[in-house]
Amino acid sequence: MIRSRITAPGLVVVATLLVLSSSLLGARPASAADELRESITVTGTGQVSGEPDTLTANFAVAADASTVGEALKRANAAATRMRDSLVRAGVARADLQTSNVDITARRNDKEKITGYTVNQGLTATIRNLPRAGALMSAAIAAGGDAARLNGVSFAIEDDDALLAEARRKAFADARGKAELYAREAGRPLGRVLRVTEVTPGFGGPVDHSMAVADSPVPIEPGRQQLTATVTVEWALNK
């Protein structure tokens, strides 16, 4: 009798621990229901377009010399002239950024160093698009033969309203697909269970590459596309 009284409580404790362990491990009746949930998952896409209002120009300078010091001096001088030209034209200093500085050695066929080349990059954000071509041409002229223009890209700085419209179109596209599949299955479409958005995408930039320019660079911003993609899961009612 004494042994029975000791053993019974022990069994109760063990059972309680097992229940707690199952709870901590996430063994919930709801998970089984989730696995049996009848639903439909579709992806929708929405696309809108807007007129770019900013241009990013990737300027650079390249200077050669027999010594590192002289090559760096020439590159610095050309980059400074280009920067000053942009600032005088109204580009804010906050919109100018040095993108890279690179020093490489030039070698002959016998691998002997014959000189050095210094490359410096300068990225400029131009917000006055009507004057962008003239600004770029002036900057290239200021840099002289060392100046380079490696490409330009357009952007829409305030795109919140456009992205909201693209998201609405994406959700409507997903709903249309879900309703079609539900009708074909002979089931009414239920509530939304999950919404997942892919990072919104932007149309590719217009790109130009050139070494130097003696005349104003023609600029055509065109239209830029913004795309939203959303994956939505709907329950299928009985």
PLY file of the C-alpha trace (Angstrom):
ply
format ascii 1.0
element vertex 238
property float x
property float y
property float z
element edge 237
property int vertex1
property int vertex2
end_header
0.00 0.00 0.00
2.76 2.43 0.83
4.51 1.61 -2.44
1.30 2.29 -4.42
0.88 5.73 -2.87
4.41 6.69 -3.88
4.18 5.37 -7.44
0.83 6.92 -8.43
1.86 10.56 -7.91
5.04 9.80 -9.85
2.98 8.67 -12.81
0.91 11.85 -12.67
4.05 13.99 -12.75
5.45 12.11 -15.74
2.17 12.49 -17.64
2.10 16.21 -16.88
5.65 16.64 -18.17
4.77 14.81 -21.35
1.83 17.13 -21.94
3.99 20.19 -21.31
6.70 18.88 -23.62
4.20 18.32 -26.40
2.92 21.86 -25.95
6.41 23.34 -26.04
7.28 21.37 -29.19
4.33 22.94 -30.97
2.09 19.85 -31.17
-1.21 21.72 -31.54
-4.44 20.40 -33.01
-4.57 23.53 -35.24
-1.48 22.43 -37.17
-3.28 19.36 -38.44
-6.16 21.55 -39.57
-3.71 23.80 -41.39
-2.34 20.83 -43.30
-5.84 19.85 -44.42
-6.85 23.40 -45.31
-8.32 23.67 -48.81
-7.05 26.79 -50.50
-5.81 28.28 -53.74
-2.61 30.29 -54.18
-2.03 32.56 -57.17
0.40 35.31 -58.17
-0.68 38.65 -59.59
1.30 41.38 -61.30
0.55 45.08 -61.59
2.45 47.49 -63.79
2.34 51.27 -64.06
4.58 53.85 -65.68
5.65 57.35 -64.80
7.92 60.07 -66.10
11.39 60.09 -64.49
12.33 63.22 -62.57
15.99 62.52 -61.74
19.02 61.40 -63.70
22.14 59.74 -62.29
25.28 60.24 -64.37
28.35 58.07 -63.78
31.30 60.31 -64.59
34.93 59.26 -64.37
38.42 60.49 -65.15
41.44 58.51 -66.34
44.97 59.90 -66.22
48.31 58.36 -67.24
51.80 59.34 -66.05
55.20 57.82 -65.49
54.78 58.05 -61.70
51.89 57.36 -59.36
52.10 60.86 -57.92
51.85 62.57 -61.29
49.01 60.33 -62.48
47.08 60.97 -59.27
47.69 64.71 -59.55
46.30 64.82 -63.12
43.27 62.71 -62.21
42.53 64.84 -59.15
42.73 68.03 -61.18
40.35 66.73 -63.85
37.88 65.36 -61.29
37.91 68.64 -59.40
37.17 70.62 -62.56
34.25 68.33 -63.37
32.88 68.58 -59.84
33.18 72.38 -59.79
31.42 72.60 -63.15
28.46 70.60 -61.83
28.26 72.63 -58.62
28.30 75.91 -60.55
25.46 74.58 -62.69
23.33 74.01 -59.59
23.99 70.38 -58.64
23.99 70.12 -54.83
27.14 68.76 -53.22
24.96 66.23 -51.43
24.12 64.83 -54.87
27.79 64.26 -55.76
29.67 61.18 -54.62
33.10 59.74 -55.37
32.38 56.20 -56.55
35.87 54.73 -56.80
39.59 55.48 -57.00
41.82 52.97 -58.76
45.57 52.97 -59.46
47.03 50.42 -61.88
50.50 49.91 -63.26
51.16 49.74 -66.99
53.68 47.12 -68.12
55.50 46.34 -71.35
55.98 42.93 -72.95
58.77 42.16 -70.50
56.49 42.92 -67.53
58.48 46.03 -66.69
56.45 48.92 -65.27
56.31 51.77 -67.75
53.83 54.03 -66.02
50.62 54.28 -64.02
46.95 54.95 -64.68
44.61 56.50 -62.14
40.83 56.17 -62.51
38.38 58.10 -60.39
34.60 57.85 -60.50
32.12 60.64 -59.74
28.40 59.92 -59.50
26.09 62.90 -59.89
22.33 63.04 -59.32
20.82 65.68 -61.59
17.30 66.79 -60.69
16.85 69.41 -63.40
16.21 67.12 -66.38
15.69 69.88 -68.97
19.26 71.02 -68.28
20.79 67.59 -67.76
22.33 67.34 -71.23
23.98 70.74 -70.98
25.24 70.00 -67.44
26.83 66.73 -68.52
28.44 68.25 -71.59
29.89 71.10 -69.52
31.29 68.67 -66.95
32.89 66.53 -69.66
34.41 69.60 -71.28
35.80 70.70 -67.90
37.47 67.32 -67.44
39.14 67.52 -70.83
40.65 64.43 -72.41
40.66 62.70 -69.02
36.87 62.85 -68.77
34.65 59.81 -69.16
30.92 59.21 -69.03
30.23 55.55 -68.25
26.45 55.70 -68.32
23.29 57.37 -67.10
20.10 56.08 -65.50
16.73 57.65 -64.81
14.59 57.33 -61.71
11.34 58.52 -60.18
12.24 59.99 -56.83
8.76 60.10 -55.29
7.22 56.83 -56.45
4.93 56.02 -53.50
1.70 56.81 -55.35
2.77 54.85 -58.42
3.79 51.82 -56.35
0.46 51.91 -54.50
-1.36 51.80 -57.86
0.87 48.94 -59.05
0.08 46.99 -55.86
-3.66 47.52 -56.32
-3.41 46.22 -59.87
-1.35 43.24 -58.72
-3.92 42.27 -56.07
-6.78 42.68 -58.56
-4.90 40.49 -61.02
-4.42 37.81 -58.35
-8.09 37.96 -57.33
-9.23 37.59 -60.93
-7.14 34.45 -61.35
-8.32 33.00 -58.03
-11.97 33.61 -58.89
-11.53 31.90 -62.26
-9.95 28.80 -60.71
-12.56 28.69 -57.96
-15.39 28.80 -60.53
-13.78 26.04 -62.55
-13.50 23.96 -59.38
-17.12 24.67 -58.48
-16.17 26.17 -55.15
-16.85 29.64 -53.71
-13.79 31.75 -52.96
-13.31 32.39 -49.24
-11.25 34.78 -47.19
-7.65 35.77 -47.80
-5.26 33.61 -45.77
-1.86 34.96 -46.74
-0.38 37.80 -48.79
3.27 37.88 -49.86
4.82 40.65 -51.92
7.88 40.35 -54.08
10.16 43.39 -53.93
8.78 45.91 -56.47
10.79 46.12 -59.67
11.67 49.02 -61.93
12.16 49.17 -65.65
15.72 49.09 -66.92
17.53 52.41 -67.14
18.34 54.17 -70.38
22.09 53.83 -70.77
24.62 55.78 -72.81
28.41 55.36 -72.87
30.98 57.72 -74.35
34.48 58.96 -73.75
34.12 62.69 -74.37
31.56 65.03 -75.88
31.96 68.39 -77.57
28.23 69.11 -77.91
25.24 68.89 -75.57
24.28 65.31 -74.79
20.72 64.63 -76.01
18.54 63.43 -73.14
15.22 61.61 -73.56
13.88 60.41 -70.19
10.92 58.57 -71.73
8.70 56.61 -69.33
9.79 54.30 -66.52
7.83 51.21 -65.59
7.22 50.09 -62.01
6.03 46.55 -61.35
4.49 45.02 -58.23
4.10 41.25 -57.79
2.00 39.71 -55.04
1.21 36.10 -54.11
-2.15 35.61 -52.37
-3.67 32.51 -50.79
-7.47 32.28 -50.57
-9.50 29.69 -48.71
-11.91 27.62 -50.76
-15.31 27.46 -49.11
-17.55 24.40 -49.31
0 1
1 2
2 3
3 4
4 5
5 6
6 7
7 8
8 9
9 10
10 11
11 12
12 13
13 14
14 15
15 16
16 17
17 18
18 19
19 20
20 21
21 22
22 23
23 24
24 25
25 26
26 27
27 28
28 29
29 30
30 31
31 32
32 33
33 34
34 35
35 36
36 37
37 38
38 39
39 40
40 41
41 42
42 43
43 44
44 45
45 46
46 47
47 48
48 49
49 50
50 51
51 52
52 53
53 54
54 55
55 56
56 57
57 58
58 59
59 60
60 61
61 62
62 63
63 64
64 65
65 66
66 67
67 68
68 69
69 70
70 71
71 72
72 73
73 74
74 75
75 76
76 77
77 78
78 79
79 80
80 81
81 82
82 83
83 84
84 85
85 86
86 87
87 88
88 89
89 90
90 91
91 92
92 93
93 94
94 95
95 96
96 97
97 98
98 99
99 100
100 101
101 102
102 103
103 104
104 105
105 106
106 107
107 108
108 109
109 110
110 111
111 112
112 113
113 114
114 115
115 116
116 117
117 118
118 119
119 120
120 121
121 122
122 123
123 124
124 125
125 126
126 127
127 128
128 129
129 130
130 131
131 132
132 133
133 134
134 135
135 136
136 137
137 138
138 139
139 140
140 141
141 142
142 143
143 144
144 145
145 146
146 147
147 148
148 149
149 150
150 151
151 152
152 153
153 154
154 155
155 156
156 157
157 158
158 159
159 160
160 161
161 162
162 163
163 164
164 165
165 166
166 167
167 168
168 169
169 170
170 171
171 172
172 173
173 174
174 175
175 176
176 177
177 178
178 179
179 180
180 181
181 182
182 183
183 184
184 185
185 186
186 187
187 188
188 189
189 190
190 191
191 192
192 193
193 194
194 195
195 196
196 197
197 198
198 199
199 200
200 201
201 202
202 203
203 204
204 205
205 206
206 207
207 208
208 209
209 210
210 211
211 212
212 213
213 214
214 215
215 216
216 217
217 218
218 219
219 220
220 221
221 222
222 223
223 224
224 225
225 226
226 227
227 228
228 229
229 230
230 231
231 232
232 233
233 234
234 235
235 236
236 237
